[in-house]
Amino acid sequence: MPGIKAVARLWLIAAFAIVGGIAAAPNRVAAERQKPLPVACSQLPAKLLGGNIKYANAQIVPANTSPGPQFNNFTGTAPSSAKVPVAYCLVVLSYSSTPASDPTPQNITIYVGLPLNSMDGGTTGATVNPPLNFTTVEGNWNGRTEGEGGGGCTGNTNVNATGAVANGFVGSGTDGGHGNPTDDPTNTCDQGVLSLGHLNKQYIADWVYNGPQQEILWSKKVANLYYGRAPLYNYWNGCSTGGHQGYALAQTLAGELDGILASAPAMYWTRFQTA
């Protein structure tokens, strides 16, 4: 049998464990209370506007309807009018890191489509995208983001271009910095040349690099805000222009994406366009 001292020592250890558990309980409760909570779609603009974000708009788009119009001070490309078979929260942002006096200022539009969270009527724990049977982690969101690329000299204004939002992903797109939709209505890339022998380097850099980069970074930030938790996985899906954007993202945003599908990348434009 254990000695009296040994028994006393065991009782003392048990007492400390109980007291420690009781003392830690309030800390655990406080930590739970400090966890970010989901926010309503309508609350997002106030949380996003400022710094390099010059314009922010958010609206819940009912299933099988087109998004409503943007505010009058919006100077970017309007989001696609394509209808999505599920309701979602659409966020439109204008990003610019250049001074207002810059002769070729940035004007990158970012579009983020978010499956409804639990605050806006989404059902946590439901099954979406039956072929893959994702279980939603917050509202109707499967915990993943999918950045979608552009084509030709245009960006992508459709957050559900690849079925992302309908399948529970946060879908995103960008106009690539083309700004006002009258800039290049026939998709010629003419805006990339200021005059003979003078390139619009800001425009080209925004289209190739900055637009897709900001699309990915801000779609992750918006998802974190809306759902109160960071994405589990982040992907890129693009073909042609979206393919070369995928290659550029792999080189410049290492660690921000968990997977990149970059199909038929349109590379070497001096040769490609000439051919």
N, C-alpha and C positions, 0 to 999 in steps of 0.2 A: 504493500500500500504506500502511496506517496506520503511523505512526511508533512508535518503541519506547516513548515515553511513553504514547501512546494505548493500546497493547496492555497495558502494565503497569497502566494505570488500569482497563481492562476486567477484567483478572484480579483486581484488588483488589476491584472491585465484586462479582464473582462469588463471591469468597471470603467477603466479608461476608454475602452472601445465603445461602450454605450454612451458615455459622456461626449466622446468625440463625435459619434454619429448624431447625437442630439444637437451638438453645436454646429455641425456641418449642414443640418437640414435647412435652416433659414438661408444659408448661402446658396444651396441648390435651388431653393424656391426663387431667390432673387435672380439667380442666373437664368432660370426659365423665363422670368418676367422681362429680362433684358433682351431676350431674343427678338430680332426684328419681326414684325407682324406684316402680313399682306396689307396692301393699301388699295383703295378703289381706283379704277382707271381714271376717274375724274380728278384725282389728287396728284397724278403724275406730273403734269406741266409745271406746277409750282415747285416741285422738287427737282426738276431737270433744268429749268430756265436759269441762265447765268453763265458767266465765263465765256467759253467758246460756243456755247449753245445760245444762238440769237433768237430762236423761235422754237416753241414747243406746243404741240397740240395733241390731245388724246380724246378718243371717242369710242364708245362701244358700238360696234357694227353688228346689227342683227344678222342672223343666218340668211343667206341667199339674197342679200341686198348690197348695193354699192356704198362705199364710204360717203359721208356727207362732205360738203365743201370746207376748205380751209379758211382761216381768217383773212381779212383784206391785206394785212401786212406781210403775208407769206409771199416770198419771192422765188421759191424753188419750183420744182416739177411736181405737179399734183400726183397723189398716189393713184395706182391703177383702179379703174372702176370695176374690175373683175369681181364677181360674187364668190363668196366662200360658203360652203354648205353648213358651217357652224358659226355661232356668234363668237366674236373676239374683240379684244381691245386693240385699237390701232393707234400707235404713237408716231407722229411725224416731227422730226427735228431738223433745224438748219444749223449747220456747223461752220464756223469760220475762225481761223486762228491768225488771219492777216489784219493789219490796220485798215480802218475805213478808207484811208487815203491811198491805199495800194492801187496802182493802175489795173492790176489783174487780181482782184480780191477773190478769196475762196467763197464758195456758196454751195456747200455740199449738203444735199438733202438725204436724210436717213429715215427709213421706214421700218417700223418694228410691229409685227402682228403677234399678239399674245393670247393664247387660249385663256378663257375666263378663269380668274382665281376664285377662291372660296368667298371672298367679299362680294364679288359680282355675280355669284350664282353657280360657279363651277363645283364639281363633285370630286373631292379628294378620294383616291382609292378606286376610281372607276377604271375600266379597261378601254384603251383607245388603240386605233390602228390594229384591228383584229389579226391580220397576218403575223404581226410581231408581238401582239398582246402586251403592250406597255401598260403598266399600272401608273396612274397619275399620282404625283407626289404632292401637289398643291393645286386644288381646283381641277381644271381640265388639262393641266400641264404635265407632260411626261418627264420633265426635268432636264430636257435637252434644248439646245438652240441649233438652228440651221441657217447659216448665212447663204444667200443665193446671189449668183453672179449675173452680170449683164451680157449683152450680145451686140456685136458690131461696135458702133461708137456710142451706143446708148447704155444707160445703166438698167437696173431692174427696179421697177416701182411696185411690183406685185409681191406681197409678202407670202402669198400662197402659190407662187409660180411652180413649185415642185410638190405641192400638196402638203407643205410643212405644217401650217396651222391646223388644217383639217385632221391631221394625224397626231396632234398634241404637241408639236414642236413650237418653240418661238421662232417664227420665220422673219427674216430681215432682208432688206435691199437698200440700194443707194442709186442716186442718179449719176454718181461719179463726179459730181461737181459741175455738171452742165448748167446748173442754175435755171434761169427762166426757160420754159419749154419752147420759146420762140428762137432760142440760141441756135439750134441745129435741127430744124424740123425734118429734114430729109436724111439725117443720119450720115453726114458726109465727113465728119471730123474737121470741118473747116475752122472751127474755133481754136484748133491747136496751132494755127498759123496767124500771127498778128499782121504781118506783111511779108513781102518777098524776102526770104532769108532770115526772118525773125520769128522764132517759135514762141508760143504762149506756154512757157515752161511750167507755170503754176497749174494751168489747165491740164496739161499732160500728166504731171505728177499726181494731181488729184484723181484723175481718171484711172491711172494705173495702180497707184499705191494708196494715197491718202483716203480716198473714198471707201474702198473695201476695208481698210484698217479701222477707220472710225465706225463703219457699219458693225464690225465684229465687236469692238470694244464697247460701243454704246448699247448694242443689243444685250450684251451680258449685264451691263449696269442697269438697264431698264428692267430686265428679268429679275435681277436681285431685288430691286425696289418693289416691283409689283407683287412678287410672290413671297418676299421676306426671306429668301434663301438663294444661295448661289446655284447656278446650273451644275448638274452632274457631269455632263459632257457637252462639248461644243464642236460643231462641224461646219464645213464649207462645201457647197455643191454648185459647180459652175461648168459651163461648156463654152468653147470658143473664147470670147472675151472673158467670160467667167472662168474659163480654164486658165488663161494667162494670169488672171487675178489670183487664182488659187496658188499658182506657182510663186507669185510675188508675195503672197501671205505666208507661204511656207518659209520664205527667206527672211521676211521682216517681222513676223509676229510669232516667232518660235515660242512654244509653250502656251499660247493662247487658244490653240485649236487641238482637239483630240483626233480629228480625222479630216482629210481633204480629198474630195472627189473633183479632180481637175481634168475634164475631158476635152479632147480636140483643142488644146490651147493655141490661140492665134498669136504666134511669136514673130519677132523680127519684122516689124511693120514696114520698114523701108523696102524690104524685099517682098513682103506679103502683099502690100498694096500695089506695088509695081507689077507684080505677077497678075 
